[in-house]
Amino acid sequence: MTSCAGVLLAGAALAQQPVEVALAGFAYAGSEQAIAARFPYSQQYVKALETAGAPIFQRLSQSLQAAPPEHLRIVDQIQDLKGRDQALAVALVIGSETVVVEQFGGLHKLLVLIRGQTMFFDFKSMNVVRAYPLSFAYVDALDHAPSADEIRARVKLVYEGVNDKPGLLSRFAASVSKAAIPAQVPRFLQVTAAHLAPEVLEGLPGYLKSEPGAAENWLADIVGEAISTRAGVPIVPFSKGYAVGNVMSMRVSDGTVWELKLPKPDFEIGVDMTGLKKIKFSEVPGGATSFVYGAYAQLRIEDSLKKGLNTALKNGETRVIPASQRYVDDFPHFYDAMNGLFTKLALVVDGRGDEKWIRGAAAAKDIDQQIAKTRELIRQCK
């Protein structure tokens, strides 16, 4: 006769079994027709891996083996999950590739920025279950215009890492290793609105103004990634950049095209970048000048009843500019101020941030109560 305790122990052991997730591989977000134009260097990187006998799927699998998930068990093929009521899969989905060369006098600045998502989805229903944004930017300064080979070499660094900084492949594995798929249906969080004031748009580099919606997508990605990575919560992709009619198209590296349905968010994030300011702070011995780069935003994280966070925020970052520096590119410093604003806020919401900073940065008088409510909203999404 089986004892009650034995039944309970068996049930507990069953409950602790890790969720099986199939590795779907590497994919590009968006229509198949636009992939070649939107991701030329990423495609060249993937093709070079195949030529070298180490295809991208194998590289992703090796990265996951090097950082095994805490709560999941990875299986290599989706076919291994056939017959299940739910067949969960995960893919590294690249959403944007930016390669820009700017010339300042005799200096050529090369920027490579690639953003993506660690995307968990149900292969049977094609519903997105969880998504964690990730990105990597590499900036180089050359005394000549970069060749195609030099650009490809930098793109490789973005994917594989440089100077002890993990690249996108390792960041994908790290986000999978920390992810957990809850038994119950969680609440969903999404950046649903992103806006930049005209004076903010003027301060952005040309590549962010080259096509409609580029700046808004860029801003939404910054906010989503800051909150996701610091507060440890998944974020539904910004639909304006990734989906049409809440359906996201993605093509896997083997050529398969899947249409994934994005869940409707329970909680919305809205951001309005209202201003950027550069203020001279002081003269530093040796002829250098100290400047404060300020970022100003209106941010909300709310439920359907408009409860949560809704306040103006500001953040300043001090930078010392040597007198010998003939040209100053202000944008990286403004970016640090913007990213710092959202990162500091996310850390406060997660309970690890500077409470003194948020009280000085927020315009709302009830900011302590707003933060407490926002922490509860975030908790429901984990």
C-alpha positions in Angstrom: 0.0 0.0 0.0 1.4 3.3 -1.0 1.6 5.8 1.9 0.3 9.3 1.6 3.8 10.7 2.2 5.1 8.6 -0.7 2.5 10.0 -3.0 3.3 13.6 -1.9 7.0 13.0 -2.4 6.4 11.5 -5.9 4.2 14.5 -6.8 6.9 17.0 -5.5 9.6 15.2 -7.5 7.4 15.4 -10.6 6.7 19.1 -10.0 10.4 19.8 -9.9 11.1 18.2 -13.3 12.6 20.8 -15.6 10.5 22.1 -18.4 11.7 20.7 -21.8 12.4 23.4 -24.4 13.6 22.7 -28.0 16.3 24.9 -29.5 14.7 26.4 -32.6 17.9 28.1 -33.6 18.6 31.5 -35.1 16.0 33.7 -36.8 15.4 37.1 -38.3 12.3 39.2 -37.4 10.2 40.7 -40.2 9.0 39.8 -43.7 11.1 37.3 -45.6 11.4 39.8 -48.6 13.1 42.4 -46.4 15.6 40.2 -44.6 18.5 40.5 -47.2 18.3 44.3 -47.0 17.9 44.6 -43.3 20.5 42.0 -42.1 23.2 41.8 -44.8 26.1 41.4 -42.4 24.4 39.0 -40.1 23.6 36.8 -43.0 27.2 37.0 -44.2 28.3 36.0 -40.6 26.0 33.0 -40.6 27.1 31.9 -44.0 30.8 32.1 -43.0 30.1 29.9 -40.0 28.5 27.3 -42.3 31.4 27.4 -44.7 33.8 26.9 -41.7 31.8 23.8 -40.7 30.3 25.3 -37.5 26.8 26.3 -38.4 24.9 28.9 -36.3 22.6 26.2 -34.8 25.6 24.3 -33.5 27.2 27.5 -32.1 24.0 28.3 -30.2 23.7 24.7 -28.9 27.3 24.9 -27.7 26.6 28.2 -25.9 23.7 26.6 -24.1 25.7 23.6 -23.1 28.4 25.9 -21.6 25.7 27.7 -19.5 23.0 25.0 -18.8 19.6 26.5 -17.8 18.6 26.4 -14.1 14.9 25.6 -14.7 14.8 24.2 -18.2 16.1 21.2 -20.1 17.1 21.9 -23.7 16.5 19.4 -26.4 18.1 19.9 -29.8 15.2 19.3 -32.1 11.5 20.4 -32.0 10.6 17.0 -33.3 11.6 15.6 -29.9 8.5 17.3 -28.5 6.0 15.9 -30.9 2.9 14.5 -29.2 3.0 16.9 -26.3 0.1 19.1 -25.3 2.6 22.0 -25.3 5.8 22.1 -27.3 8.0 25.0 -26.1 10.9 26.2 -28.3 13.4 29.0 -28.0 15.2 31.0 -30.7 17.6 33.9 -30.9 15.6 36.3 -33.0 17.5 39.3 -34.5 15.3 42.4 -34.8 17.7 45.1 -36.1 21.2 45.4 -37.6 22.8 48.8 -37.7 26.2 49.4 -39.4 27.1 53.1 -39.8 30.4 54.8 -40.8 30.7 58.5 -40.0 33.7 60.7 -41.0 34.9 63.5 -38.8 38.0 65.1 -40.4 40.5 62.3 -40.9 38.7 60.0 -38.4 36.3 57.3 -39.5 33.9 56.1 -36.8 32.4 52.7 -37.3 29.3 51.6 -35.3 27.9 48.1 -35.3 24.8 47.7 -33.2 22.6 44.5 -33.3 19.5 44.0 -31.3 17.4 40.9 -30.8 15.3 38.8 -28.5 15.6 35.5 -26.7 12.2 34.3 -27.8 10.3 31.4 -26.1 7.2 30.2 -28.0 4.7 27.4 -28.1 5.5 25.6 -31.4 1.9 24.1 -31.6 -0.1 27.3 -31.0 2.6 29.6 -32.3 2.1 31.9 -29.3 5.0 33.8 -27.8 5.3 32.8 -24.2 8.3 34.8 -23.0 10.8 37.3 -24.6 13.9 38.8 -23.3 15.6 41.7 -25.3 19.3 41.8 -25.8 21.8 43.8 -27.8 25.5 44.5 -28.3 27.2 47.6 -29.7 30.7 47.9 -31.0 32.3 51.3 -31.8 35.7 51.6 -33.5 37.7 54.6 -34.7 39.9 54.2 -37.8 42.2 56.5 -39.7 40.7 55.2 -42.9 37.3 54.2 -44.3 36.6 50.6 -43.1 36.7 47.9 -45.8 33.9 45.3 -46.1 36.2 42.7 -44.4 36.9 45.0 -41.5 33.1 45.6 -41.0 32.5 41.8 -41.2 35.2 41.3 -38.5 33.4 43.8 -36.2 30.1 42.1 -36.8 31.7 38.8 -35.7 32.9 40.5 -32.5 29.3 41.6 -31.8 28.1 38.0 -32.1 31.0 36.3 -30.3 32.2 39.0 -27.9 35.3 41.1 -27.3 37.5 42.3 -24.4 35.8 39.9 -22.0 32.4 41.2 -22.9 30.0 38.4 -24.0 28.6 38.7 -27.5 25.0 38.0 -28.6 25.5 34.2 -28.6 26.6 34.2 -25.0 24.0 36.7 -24.0 21.4 34.5 -25.5 22.6 31.5 -23.5 22.8 33.6 -20.3 19.2 34.7 -20.7 18.0 31.1 -21.4 19.9 29.9 -18.4 18.1 32.3 -16.1 14.6 32.0 -17.7 11.8 30.2 -16.0 8.5 29.2 -17.6 5.7 29.6 -15.0 3.1 26.8 -14.7 0.3 29.4 -14.7 -0.3 32.0 -17.4 1.7 35.1 -16.4 0.9 38.7 -16.9 2.5 40.4 -19.9 4.5 43.7 -20.0 5.1 45.6 -23.3 6.4 48.9 -24.5 3.4 50.1 -26.4 4.2 53.7 -27.1 7.5 55.5 -27.7 7.9 59.2 -28.8 10.7 61.7 -29.1 10.3 65.4 -29.0 11.6 67.3 -32.1 14.5 68.8 -30.3 15.5 65.2 -29.2 15.3 63.9 -32.7 17.6 66.7 -33.8 20.3 65.4 -31.4 20.2 61.9 -32.8 22.6 60.6 -35.5 21.4 60.3 -39.0 20.9 56.6 -39.1 18.2 56.9 -36.5 16.3 59.4 -38.7 16.9 57.7 -42.0 13.6 55.9 -42.1 10.2 56.4 -40.4 9.9 54.7 -37.0 13.6 54.0 -36.6 14.0 56.4 -33.7 10.9 55.2 -31.9 11.9 51.5 -32.3 15.4 52.4 -31.0 13.9 54.1 -27.9 11.5 51.3 -27.2 14.3 48.8 -27.4 16.4 50.8 -24.9 13.6 51.0 -22.4 12.5 47.4 -22.8 16.0 46.0 -22.4 16.8 48.2 -19.4 13.7 47.0 -17.5 14.0 43.4 -18.7 17.6 42.9 -17.8 17.7 44.8 -14.5 14.3 43.9 -13.2 14.5 40.3 -14.5 11.2 40.3 -16.3 10.3 39.3 -19.9 9.0 42.0 -22.3 6.7 41.4 -25.2 8.5 42.9 -28.3 7.5 46.4 -29.4 4.9 45.5 -32.0 5.5 48.6 -34.2 9.0 47.3 -34.9 8.4 43.5 -34.9 4.9 42.7 -35.8 1.8 43.7 -37.9 -1.6 43.1 -36.3 0.2 41.5 -33.3 1.6 38.7 -35.5 5.4 38.6 -35.7 7.0 37.0 -38.8 10.3 35.3 -38.4 12.5 33.3 -40.6 14.8 30.6 -39.1 18.3 30.2 -40.5 17.2 26.9 -42.3 14.8 29.0 -44.4 11.6 28.1 -42.5 9.1 31.0 -42.0 7.0 31.1 -38.8 4.2 33.5 -37.8 4.1 34.0 -34.1 1.3 35.6 -32.2 2.2 38.2 -29.6 0.2 38.2 -26.4 -1.8 41.3 -25.5 -0.1 43.1 -22.7 -1.7 43.4 -19.2 0.6 46.2 -18.3 1.9 48.9 -20.7 5.0 51.0 -20.8 4.9 54.4 -22.5 7.9 56.7 -22.9 8.3 60.2 -24.2 11.8 61.6 -24.5 11.1 65.3 -23.9 14.5 66.8 -23.9 18.3 66.6 -24.0 20.6 69.3 -22.5 24.3 69.8 -22.4 25.4 72.1 -19.5 28.9 73.4 -18.8 29.7 72.4 -15.3 33.2 73.5 -14.5 36.7 74.1 -15.8 39.1 71.3 -14.9 42.9 71.9 -14.2 44.8 71.3 -17.5 42.3 73.1 -19.7 39.6 70.4 -19.8 36.0 71.3 -19.4 33.4 69.3 -17.4 29.9 69.0 -18.9 26.6 67.5 -17.6 24.6 65.7 -20.3 21.0 65.6 -19.2 18.1 63.4 -20.4 14.5 64.2 -19.7 11.5 61.8 -20.1 7.9 61.2 -19.2 7.5 57.5 -18.4 4.5 55.4 -17.4 4.2 51.7 -16.4 0.5 51.1 -15.8 -2.3 48.6 -15.7 -5.7 49.1 -17.3 -6.8 51.2 -14.3 -3.8 53.6 -14.8 -2.2 52.4 -11.6 1.5 52.2 -11.4 4.2 54.7 -12.5 3.5 57.9 -14.3 6.0 60.7 -13.8 8.5 62.9 -15.5 12.1 61.8 -14.9 15.6 63.3 -15.4 19.1 62.0 -15.3 22.5 63.7 -15.7 25.9 62.2 -16.5 29.1 64.2 -16.1 31.8 64.0 -18.8 35.2 65.7 -18.9 36.2 66.9 -22.4 40.0 67.5 -22.9 40.9 70.9 -24.4 43.0 69.1 -27.0 39.9 67.3 -28.4 39.0 69.2 -31.5 35.7 67.4 -32.2 33.2 66.2 -29.6 30.5 63.7 -30.5 27.8 64.5 -28.0 25.5 61.7 -28.9 27.3 58.9 -26.9 27.1 61.0 -23.8 23.4 61.8 -24.3 22.9 58.1 -24.9 24.6 57.3 -21.6 22.2 59.8 -19.9 19.2 58.3 -21.5 20.2 54.7 -20.8 21.2 55.6 -17.3 17.8 57.0 -16.6 16.0 53.8 -17.6 18.6 51.5 -16.0 18.5 53.4 -12.7 14.7 53.3 -12.6 14.6 49.6 -13.4 17.1 48.9 -10.5 14.9 50.9 -8.1 11.8 49.0 -9.2 13.7 45.8 -8.6 14.6 46.9 -5.1 18.4 47.2 -5.8 18.6 50.9 -6.9 19.3 54.2 -5.3 16.1 55.4 -3.6 17.7 58.9 -3.1 18.2 59.1 -6.9 14.6 58.3 -7.8 13.3 60.9 -5.3 15.5 63.6 -6.9 14.9 62.5 -10.5 11.1 62.1 -10.4 8.6 65.0 -10.6 5.7 63.0 -9.0 5.3 63.8 -5.3 3.9 60.3 -4.6 6.9 58.6 -6.2 7.3 56.2 -3.3 3.8 54.9 -3.7 4.1 54.7 -7.5 7.3 52.6 -7.1 5.6 50.2 -4.7 2.7 49.7 -7.1 5.1 49.2 -10.0 7.0 46.6 -8.1 3.8 44.7 -7.7 3.0 44.9 -11.4 6.5 43.7 -12.3 6.3 40.8 -9.8 3.2 39.5 -11.6 5.1 39.3 -14.9 7.9 37.1 -13.6 
